[in-house]
Structure formats: C-alpha cells, structure tokens
C-alpha cells in the first residue's frame, strides 16, 4: 500500500487505518502529514517513509511497532524535524536505507551546496542527532546504506557521534555514498570501527560540490564517470566490493 499527499493528524484515525489492514506487508508513506505516534502493523515487512510533513508542534514522532519488519527506508530533507527516539522495531530487520537530501525534490542538484550553506549549525546538529537516534533504534539491521549528504552532515559533528556511543554490531553489509573529502573519510573509518561483524563494504564516492578537496584521493584506485567514482579497491584491510 502507498499513501501519498495525505493528511491525517488524528492519532486515533491513523491507528484505526492500520488496524483495518491486518494483512498489510508493504507500506510506503510519501509526502504526507500523518500522526504516526501509535502504529501497530503485525505483518508489515517493508516500510518506506519519505519526504513527509510535520505535526502541529513542528516535530514528527514515529512510534511504529512492526515485529516482522525486514526492510526499512527513510528519506527526508535537511529541514524536516524527525524524532526517532520512540521508534519501536523489535524485529529481525535485514535492510535499512537512509537518505538525506538538502532539498525535498532531489537528493542532490546544482543548488544543493548553496542550500546546505544557508542551514544553521543548530539545524544541522539537530538533524544529525535525530539520524543517529534512528541508527541506534535499528539495532538488528544487517544491511545498511547511507547517503552522501547524511555522511557529510555527521562528519561535521564528530563530538555528537562520540556522545551517542553508536554501535553497529549486527551490520554485515555496508554501502556508503560519501563526498570526496577528508571529513567524510574520517566518518567512514569511524563507521568501520563500530561495525565489528562487517563482511562486505561498498563505497561510491561523489565529487564534493564545495571544491574544497583535491580531485583524486591518493589511497584509492577509482573508475570515474563525471562526478561519481566507484571505489573498486581500497588499501588493506578493507576492500570495497569484496569480502573483508
């Protein structure tokens, strides 16, 4: 089931909607303004939540109980205020893909770097904090994908990362799409250090839109197509497209 451009602010009505769909296995909520403070979906396997609006107080809270959930996708832009501290997923989650865009319509575009610069430090830190809460809530995931703007945002808040004491002990496969920058590479190293059971790694590097880094990174062999580089081999001990 896909819900798009829908507004349901009453918690009871939202809960009733899902109670009346007991066999629901796949759900996509896109560009909606919904109260998801109390959602129980016992057979839900795939949940995608992308570019949705705010509650009346300006913050969206997701309290989802889905014991059979195996695939999860979140996509939002930097201005969205999301609180994942109440996210309840007691399930054998397999795959999680988390994407952040600067603007709602596209993840990256010609004006994205300027839009990113205009965001305040407080807004960026709040978004990064909520994303780290999301990662902590997804403690059972095995396959994780993180987007380039999200990695950049977290790279600019190293103290916040340490404070959250994040561990990705269950992650076995990691896909990262960073910009080519020193800060992003430090974040990649951090993610590897907190993923002790990682078996495979894929890194897809995008040229930084800020023109603040050299065109080539000396520790990678790369195949480039325009502004995108697929990293095929990284210096030991990690190999981007092979088993570790």
N, C-alpha and C positions, 0 to 999 in steps of 0.2 A: 504494500500500500504506500502511495506517495501523497503527502499533504503539501500543498503549495499555495502561498498567498492567502493564508487562512488566519483569522484572529479569534482565539478563544481564551479569554482571560480568567474565566471562572474555573477554579480548580476542580470543583465537583463535576462540571460538564466534561472537562478533559478526562478525568478519571473514568467517567461513565462511558466515554467513547471507546476507551481501550478495554474496559470490562466487557463491552458488547462485541469485542473481537478476540475471543479466547484462543482462536487458532492462528492468530497473526504471527508470521515468521519473519517478514521483512518489512521494515518501516523507514521511509525517508521523509524528513520534515525540512522543507526548504522555503526560505523567505516568509516564514510565518511569525506570528506573535502569539505564542501559546503558553499557558501556565502548565509546566511540566513538573510541578512540585510534588506530585503523588501519582506516579505511573507504575502500574504493575502489569507486566506482559510475560506470562509464564512460558510461552513457547517462542518468544522472539529470538531469532538467530542473527539477524543483520539489522543494525541501526545506523542510519546516516543522518547527521544533523548539520545543516549548512546555511550560513548567512541568515540567521533568524533575528527577530527584533528583541525588544526589551520588555520587561514587566513594568508596572506603573512606577516603581521606585528606581527604575533605571538599571536594575541588575537582574539577569536571568539566573534562576536557580534550577538545576536539573536533579531531580530525585527519581532515579529510574531503577526499578527492581526487575531484572531480567535474568533469571538463573540459568537459562540455556543460551545466552548470547555468546556468539563466537566471532563476529565481525563487527567492528565499530569504526565509523568515520566521522571526524569533526572538521568542519571548515568554517572559518569566521574571519572577519577583517579586524584590524587593529582597534577600531573604535567600539567594537562590541564588548560589553561588560558581562562576563560569564562567571558564575560561581560553581565550581565543580566539587566543592568540599562535601556536598551531600550526595554525590553520585554513588549509587549502591549497585555494584555489579559483582555478585557472588556467583561467578560462572567460569567455566574453562575457556576464557577469552583467548582466541587464537591470533587474530589480526586486528591491528589498530593503525589507522592512517590519520595523522593530524596535520592540517594545512592552515596556514595563516596567510591572508592577503592584506596588502596595505589599504586597498580599496575594495568595495564589495563585488564589483562586476568581474574583475580579473585579479588573478593572484599576482601577476607582475605585468607592468606596462611602462610606456615611456615616462609617464609622470610619477611612477611609484616612488622613486628616490626622493623627489621633492615632497611628496605627500608624507613620506616617512620622516623627513627632517622637521616638518611642521608639528608632528606629535610631541607633546610634552614628555619630559623624563618620567613624570608621575604616571602618565597614561601607559607608557611603555612598561614600566615596572609592574603596574597592576596587572597588565595583560600577561606578562611573563610569569608572575606569581600564580595566576589562575591556570596557566598552561602546565606549570609544574604540579599543581594540585591534581590536574587531570591525569598526568603521568603516574602520580602516586596512587590514584584511585584505580588505575588499570594494572593492578599488581600481578595479574595472572597472564598477561598477554605474552605471546611467543614471537609474533612478527610485528615489527614497528617501523613506520615510515614517518619522517619529519621533514617539513618543507623548508625552503631556503630563508624566507623572511622570519619564520619562527626560530630557526637556529641563530640567525643574526640577532634577534631580539634577546634571546637567552645569553648570547655571547657578550652582550653589553651589560649584563647584570651578574657577574661572577660571584659576588657576595651573596646574592639571593639564592643561587644554585647551591652553594655550600650550606646555607642556612636551612634549606629544605631537606638536606640529607637524603637525596633521592637515590634509590637503588632499583636497578632493572634486572633483578636476579633471574627472572623467568624468560627474558628475551633471548631467543635463539637466532633470529634473523633480523638484521637492522639495515634499513635503507635510509640514507641521508642525502639531502639535496642542498648543500650549502653554497654560499657565495665563496669566491676565491679570496679569502682574507685570513690574516694571522689569527684574529679573534675566533673566527669560525673553526679553524683547525684546532685551536685550543679546546673548543667545546666538543669537537669530535673525539679528541683524546680523553676528555672527561667522561663522555658517554661510553667509550670503550672500557674505561677503568671501572665503571659502575655496572658493567654487564658481564659478570664473570662466566656465564654459561653461553656466551655468544659463539655460534658456529659458522655463520656466514655474514659478510658485510658487503654492501654495495654503496658506493659514493658517486653521486652525479653532481659535478661542480658547475656552477653558473658564474660567469664573469660579474664582478662587482659593479653595480651601476654608479658607484661613487668615485670610480677612477682613483682609488687610494691604495691600490696594490699593484705589483708587477704583473705583466700579462701571463708569465709562466711561473709555476711553483716548482722549485728545484728538486723536490722529493717525490715527484710523480712522473710516470710515463702516461701520456694522455692522448686521446683522439678528440679533436675539437671540430665542432660544426657550428660556426657562427659564435654565439656567446655561451654555448653549452659544451662542457667537457665530460666525457665518460672516463672515469678513472679506472683503468684496467689493472694496473699493478701499483701497489704502494710498497714502500720499504718495509722489510720484516719488522715485527712478526705478523702484520696484517696484510691480507690480500683481498682486494675489494670484491672480486667476483668469484673467488674460490673459497673452499673451506679453510677455516683458520687452523 
